[in-house]
């Protein structure tokens, strides 16, 4: 954008498409940006206190305030069949722990102590996690945060260090309880590794947030049962992403669905924002499975935690947010 706005000749700007004389032209691929070359976002241009967590989190009897998303890395070491991260962002790379804490410190001084470290995998190296934790301690910064990561990167040591640094929840892309499906996805992770990761997170005193896919191309009733049994075994505090396989352009699963005739590139010219794969299972079947898993959640134990999620308050909190956003009470929602 900077190069375009500076008036540079479009043909000399790598990584763009442009029109010339009625023709659509593409310039050569642009080298991936190193995150260390990107300045800290201009947080001062927005009202940072307006950004909230989707639930009310109470830790040490204190309700956490606004939550901001920050990033320490780009890319991923995985290459899963449904995911666009690894080919959009290319190879995984990370800024230094000190540079990352600079941004957190800046926000901390402005009153923010609640973060979602939204990298696809912030914890690829133990050294980074240790340096991050030490840097927070050295600067006397006390924050609360959640992260997302691959299961094969969580070890008991890393989990313990994260907890010490203020982490209360770890989002893990377990995806499936079936080894056959994990292999078909190219996840390069075993069910055992997933179980060990969940154990490590919980042993350290954090919540497990399970990211799952139901209705993958190769899913059948047996693999879905394996997924349900897996969830029963690991008892995650939160189960998310049960809405089916979202087809992201360019991914291997998208190419597969195109070959099957389930989707074409013209889909993106329409009004729908996304498409869920419903060949292996219909929308109704996916919805039934989701309903069943939602009910299972009621029997999942919520052992541990130094945090309490106040469910009653969560509804009120969401209602207030909706009212604030819409400028009126949402009709038909949260009756009573
Ligand atoms: S699903 Fe997760 S592990 Fe797989 S490529 Fe995407 S970000 Fe990486």
Boltz pocket constraint, residues with backbone or C-beta under 6 A from the ligand:
constraints:
  - pocket:
      binder: B
      contacts: [[A, 76], [A, 77], [A, 78], [A, 79], [A, 80], [A, 83], [A, 84], [A, 85], [A, 86], [A, 120], [A, 150], [A, 173]]
      max_distance: 6.0
